[in-house]
Amino acid sequence: MHKFVALFLIATVIPLKTNANIFGGKCSRQDPNVDACLLRSFNNLVDYLKGGAPEMGIEEAEPIVIDELSIALGAGPDGYRATFKDIHASGASNMTITNVRSDLETHQFQLTLYGPHISARARYRSSGVLLLVRASGGGEYWGEYHGVKAKVYFRGAPYERDGRTYLKLQQLKLDFSVKDIKMGVENLDNSNAVLQAALNLFISTNAQELLKEMKPELKRDLADKMSRYLDHILQHIPYDELVVD
Ligand SMILES: *[C@@H]1O[C@H](CO)[C@@H](O)[C@H](O)[C@H]1NC(C)=O
Protein backbone atom coordinates (compact mmCIF):
# COMPACT_ATOMS: atom_id res chain seq x y z
CA MET A 1 0.00 0.00 0.00
CA HIS A 2 0.95 3.57 -0.63
CA LYS A 3 2.93 4.75 2.39
CA PHE A 4 1.16 8.03 2.81
CA VAL A 5 -2.22 6.43 2.32
CA ALA A 6 -1.31 3.89 5.00
CA LEU A 7 -0.27 6.76 7.20
CA PHE A 8 -3.55 8.48 6.56
CA LEU A 9 -5.56 5.37 7.34
CA ILE A 10 -3.89 4.86 10.68
CA ALA A 11 -4.51 8.47 11.61
CA THR A 12 -6.39 7.45 14.72
CA VAL A 13 -5.39 9.74 17.53
CA ILE A 14 -3.00 8.07 19.92
CA PRO A 15 -2.18 10.41 22.78
CA LEU A 16 1.51 11.03 23.20
CA LYS A 17 3.26 10.26 26.46
CA THR A 18 5.72 13.08 26.16
CA ASN A 19 6.61 15.63 23.53
CA ALA A 20 9.29 17.27 25.61
CA ASN A 21 12.22 16.38 23.35
CA ILE A 22 10.55 16.78 20.01
CA PHE A 23 11.01 20.52 19.65
CA GLY A 24 13.88 20.89 22.13
CA GLY A 25 12.11 23.72 23.99
CA LYS A 26 9.18 26.09 23.56
CA CYS A 27 9.09 29.39 21.70
CA SER A 28 7.54 32.50 23.19
CA ARG A 29 5.21 34.72 21.23
CA GLN A 30 6.79 37.65 23.08
CA ASP A 31 10.24 36.82 21.72
CA PRO A 32 11.17 39.34 19.01
CA ASN A 33 13.25 36.57 17.41
CA VAL A 34 10.53 33.97 17.62
CA ASP A 35 11.11 32.93 14.00
CA ALA A 36 14.69 31.90 14.83
CA CYS A 37 13.33 29.84 17.71
CA LEU A 38 10.71 28.26 15.44
CA LEU A 39 13.43 27.44 12.91
CA ARG A 40 15.31 25.42 15.56
CA SER A 41 12.12 23.78 16.79
CA PHE A 42 10.92 22.77 13.31
CA ASN A 43 14.33 21.33 12.46
CA ASN A 44 14.31 19.34 15.70
CA LEU A 45 10.89 18.03 14.74
CA VAL A 46 12.11 17.08 11.25
CA ASP A 47 15.07 15.21 12.82
CA TYR A 48 12.75 13.47 15.24
CA LEU A 49 10.36 12.31 12.52
CA LYS A 50 13.03 11.31 9.98
CA GLY A 51 13.27 7.69 10.99
CA GLY A 52 9.55 7.42 11.73
CA ALA A 53 7.66 7.92 14.98
CA PRO A 54 5.65 4.76 15.76
CA GLU A 55 3.97 6.37 18.78
CA MET A 56 2.35 8.80 16.34
CA GLY A 57 1.78 6.21 13.64
CA ILE A 58 4.35 7.88 11.44
CA GLU A 59 6.46 5.70 9.19
CA GLU A 60 9.94 6.44 7.98
CA ALA A 61 9.78 9.36 5.55
CA GLU A 62 11.74 7.62 2.75
CA PRO A 63 11.01 7.11 -0.04
CA ILE A 64 8.24 9.38 -1.24
CA VAL A 65 6.06 7.41 -3.64
CA ILE A 66 3.98 9.10 -6.32
CA ASP A 67 1.58 6.84 -8.20
CA GLU A 68 1.47 8.66 -11.50
CA LEU A 69 2.40 11.88 -13.29
CA SER A 70 2.08 12.77 -16.94
CA ILE A 71 3.28 15.43 -19.34
CA ALA A 72 2.20 16.50 -22.78
CA LEU A 73 4.37 18.53 -25.16
CA GLY A 74 2.83 19.82 -28.37
CA ALA A 75 -0.73 19.30 -29.55
CA GLY A 76 -2.22 16.89 -32.05
CA PRO A 77 -1.96 13.14 -32.45
CA ASP A 78 1.83 13.30 -32.81
CA GLY A 79 2.37 15.49 -29.74
CA TYR A 80 4.75 13.89 -27.28
CA ARG A 81 3.11 12.46 -24.19
CA ALA A 82 4.76 10.63 -21.32
CA THR A 83 3.35 9.00 -18.23
CA PHE A 84 5.50 8.18 -15.23
CA LYS A 85 4.33 5.53 -12.80
CA ASP A 86 5.52 4.25 -9.41
CA ILE A 87 7.79 7.20 -8.89
CA HIS A 88 10.09 6.56 -5.93
CA ALA A 89 11.94 9.63 -4.72
CA SER A 90 14.55 9.54 -1.98
CA GLY A 91 16.57 12.24 -0.28
CA ALA A 92 13.71 14.49 0.86
CA SER A 93 14.35 13.50 4.49
CA ASN A 94 17.77 15.13 4.15
CA MET A 95 16.14 18.49 3.59
CA THR A 96 16.67 21.10 6.26
CA ILE A 97 14.59 24.14 7.01
CA THR A 98 16.69 27.22 6.35
CA ASN A 99 14.20 29.96 7.13
CA VAL A 100 10.91 30.44 8.96
CA ARG A 101 8.54 33.39 8.77
CA SER A 102 5.55 33.29 11.01
CA ASP A 103 2.50 35.31 11.90
CA LEU A 104 1.46 33.86 15.24
CA GLU A 105 -1.66 36.05 15.46
CA THR A 106 -3.11 34.29 12.44
CA HIS A 107 -1.16 31.02 12.79
CA GLN A 108 0.54 31.32 9.42
CA PHE A 109 3.96 29.88 8.70
CA GLN A 110 6.25 30.05 5.71
CA LEU A 111 9.15 27.61 5.67
CA THR A 112 12.07 27.61 3.26
CA LEU A 113 13.74 24.22 2.83
CA TYR A 114 16.92 23.12 1.13
CA GLY A 115 17.91 19.62 0.06
CA PRO A 116 21.31 18.87 -1.46
CA HIS A 117 20.21 15.89 -3.51
CA ILE A 118 17.03 14.00 -4.38
CA SER A 119 16.98 10.89 -6.59
CA ALA A 120 13.97 9.52 -8.41
CA ARG A 121 13.22 6.30 -10.30
CA ALA A 122 10.03 5.53 -12.22
CA ARG A 123 8.51 3.46 -15.00
CA TYR A 124 7.46 5.51 -17.96
CA ARG A 125 5.48 5.15 -21.16
CA SER A 126 5.51 7.65 -23.97
CA SER A 127 3.82 8.23 -27.28
CA GLY A 128 4.07 10.74 -30.10
CA VAL A 129 6.99 12.17 -32.03
CA LEU A 130 10.08 13.68 -30.50
CA LEU A 131 12.91 15.21 -32.56
CA LEU A 132 11.42 13.54 -35.64
CA VAL A 133 11.65 10.15 -33.96
CA ARG A 134 8.54 8.20 -33.11
CA ALA A 135 8.89 8.03 -29.34
CA SER A 136 6.31 5.39 -28.52
CA GLY A 137 7.33 2.86 -25.94
CA GLY A 138 8.23 2.44 -22.33
CA GLY A 139 11.13 1.91 -20.01
CA GLU A 140 12.73 3.21 -16.86
CA TYR A 141 13.22 6.83 -15.92
CA TRP A 142 15.94 8.09 -13.61
CA GLY A 143 16.50 11.58 -12.27
CA GLU A 144 19.11 13.18 -10.01
CA TYR A 145 18.09 16.57 -8.68
CA HIS A 146 20.75 18.72 -7.06
CA GLY A 147 20.12 21.86 -5.05
CA VAL A 148 16.43 21.51 -4.30
CA LYS A 149 14.82 24.56 -2.74
CA ALA A 150 11.25 24.48 -1.50
CA LYS A 151 8.85 26.90 0.11
CA VAL A 152 5.98 25.60 2.19
CA TYR A 153 3.24 27.88 3.45
CA PHE A 154 0.62 26.71 5.89
CA ARG A 155 -2.10 28.18 8.06
CA GLY A 156 -3.72 26.53 11.04
CA ALA A 157 -6.64 27.22 13.33
CA PRO A 158 -6.30 26.63 17.07
CA TYR A 159 -8.75 24.48 19.03
CA GLU A 160 -8.85 22.97 22.53
CA ARG A 161 -8.75 19.26 23.29
CA ASP A 162 -8.31 17.73 26.74
CA GLY A 163 -7.12 21.05 28.11
CA ARG A 164 -4.43 21.45 25.45
CA THR A 165 -4.27 23.73 22.41
CA TYR A 166 -3.87 22.06 19.03
CA LEU A 167 -3.73 23.43 15.49
CA LYS A 168 -5.99 22.20 12.73
CA LEU A 169 -4.47 22.62 9.29
CA GLN A 170 -6.54 25.02 7.17
CA GLN A 171 -4.41 25.55 4.12
CA LEU A 172 -1.06 24.44 2.71
CA LYS A 173 0.75 25.57 -0.42
CA LEU A 174 4.17 24.67 -1.71
CA ASP A 175 6.55 25.48 -4.49
CA PHE A 176 10.03 24.30 -5.34
CA SER A 177 12.94 24.74 -7.72
CA VAL A 178 15.89 22.57 -8.69
CA LYS A 179 19.27 24.06 -9.52
CA ASP A 180 20.71 21.15 -11.47
CA ILE A 181 18.86 18.21 -13.02
CA LYS A 182 20.40 15.12 -14.56
CA MET A 183 17.94 12.64 -15.97
CA GLY A 184 17.33 10.09 -18.64
CA VAL A 185 15.67 6.86 -19.64
CA GLU A 186 17.04 3.35 -19.91
CA ASN A 187 16.01 -0.27 -20.43
CA LEU A 188 13.51 0.64 -23.12
CA ASP A 189 11.03 -2.14 -23.84
CA ASN A 190 11.89 -2.53 -27.48
CA SER A 191 15.59 -1.67 -26.91
CA ASN A 192 15.83 0.71 -29.82
CA ALA A 193 19.20 2.45 -29.49
CA VAL A 194 18.24 5.30 -31.82
CA LEU A 195 15.10 6.05 -29.88
CA GLN A 196 16.89 5.82 -26.53
CA ALA A 197 19.62 8.21 -27.69
CA ALA A 198 17.04 10.64 -29.09
CA LEU A 199 14.99 10.53 -25.91
CA ASN A 200 18.00 11.04 -23.68
CA LEU A 201 19.28 13.92 -25.77
CA PHE A 202 15.88 15.57 -25.62
CA ILE A 203 15.38 14.89 -21.92
CA SER A 204 18.79 16.11 -20.81
CA THR A 205 18.67 19.30 -22.87
CA ASN A 206 15.09 20.09 -21.81
CA ALA A 207 15.22 18.98 -18.18
CA GLN A 208 14.05 22.30 -16.70
CA GLU A 209 11.28 22.62 -19.31
CA LEU A 210 10.07 19.10 -18.56
CA LEU A 211 10.08 19.81 -14.84
CA LYS A 212 8.10 22.99 -15.46
CA GLU A 213 5.61 20.99 -17.50
CA MET A 214 5.27 18.45 -14.72
CA LYS A 215 5.16 20.97 -11.91
CA PRO A 216 1.45 21.75 -11.55
CA GLU A 217 0.60 18.08 -11.14
CA LEU A 218 3.64 17.41 -8.95
CA LYS A 219 2.87 20.38 -6.71
CA ARG A 220 -0.72 19.24 -6.23
CA ASP A 221 0.36 15.72 -5.37
CA LEU A 222 3.12 16.81 -2.97
CA ALA A 223 0.91 19.44 -1.30
CA ASP A 224 -1.72 16.79 -0.81
CA LYS A 225 0.75 14.36 0.78
CA MET A 226 2.32 17.04 2.91
CA SER A 227 -1.10 18.26 4.10
CA ARG A 228 -2.02 14.78 5.29
CA TYR A 229 1.36 14.33 6.93
CA LEU A 230 1.27 17.70 8.68
CA ASP A 231 -2.36 17.33 9.70
CA HIS A 232 -1.47 14.01 11.28
CA ILE A 233 1.43 15.55 13.20
CA LEU A 234 -0.68 18.49 14.35
CA GLN A 235 -3.29 16.08 15.71
CA HIS A 236 -0.65 14.41 17.84
CA ILE A 237 1.52 17.24 19.07
CA PRO A 238 -0.18 20.05 20.97
CA TYR A 239 0.57 23.48 19.55
CA ASP A 240 1.33 24.70 23.08
CA GLU A 241 4.40 22.42 23.03
CA LEU A 242 5.73 24.68 20.30
CA VAL A 243 4.47 28.16 21.11
CA VAL A 244 3.61 29.71 24.48
CA ASP A 245 2.59 33.28 25.39
C1 LIG B 1 21.19 11.74 3.28
O1 LIG B 1 22.49 12.31 3.34
C2 LIG B 1 23.49 11.41 3.77
C3 LIG B 1 24.78 12.19 3.92
O2 LIG B 1 25.09 12.91 2.76
C4 LIG B 1 23.59 10.27 2.77
O3 LIG B 1 24.57 9.34 3.18
C5 LIG B 1 22.23 9.57 2.65
O4 LIG B 1 22.28 8.58 1.66
C6 LIG B 1 21.15 10.57 2.32
N1 LIG B 1 19.86 9.92 2.39
C7 LIG B 1 19.07 9.78 1.34
C8 LIG B 1 17.80 9.02 1.57
O5 LIG B 1 19.33 10.21 0.25
The ligand as an SDF file (V2000), in Angstrom:
LIG
                    3D

 14 14  0  0  0  0  0  0  0  0999 V2000
   21.1900   11.7390    3.2830 C   0  0  0  0  0  0  0  0  0  0  0  0
   22.4880   12.3100    3.3350 O   0  0  0  0  0  0  0  0  0  0  0  0
   23.4880   11.4120    3.7660 C   0  0  0  0  0  0  0  0  0  0  0  0
   24.7790   12.1940    3.9240 C   0  0  0  0  0  0  0  0  0  0  0  0
   25.0910   12.9060    2.7590 O   0  0  0  0  0  0  0  0  0  0  0  0
   23.5940   10.2660    2.7660 C   0  0  0  0  0  0  0  0  0  0  0  0
   24.5670    9.3440    3.1790 O   0  0  0  0  0  0  0  0  0  0  0  0
   22.2340    9.5740    2.6490 C   0  0  0  0  0  0  0  0  0  0  0  0
   22.2810    8.5820    1.6610 O   0  0  0  0  0  0  0  0  0  0  0  0
   21.1530   10.5750    2.3160 C   0  0  0  0  0  0  0  0  0  0  0  0
   19.8600    9.9210    2.3950 N   0  0  0  0  0  0  0  0  0  0  0  0
   19.0710    9.7810    1.3430 C   0  0  0  0  0  0  0  0  0  0  0  0
   17.7960    9.0180    1.5730 C   0  0  0  0  0  0  0  0  0  0  0  0
   19.3320   10.2130    0.2480 O   0  0  0  0  0  0  0  0  0  0  0  0
  1  2  1  0
  1 10  1  0
  2  3  1  0
  3  4  1  0
  3  6  1  0
  4  5  1  0
  6  7  1  0
  6  8  1  0
  8  9  1  0
  8 10  1  0
 10 11  1  0
 11 12  1  0
 12 13  1  0
 12 14  2  0
M  END
$$$$
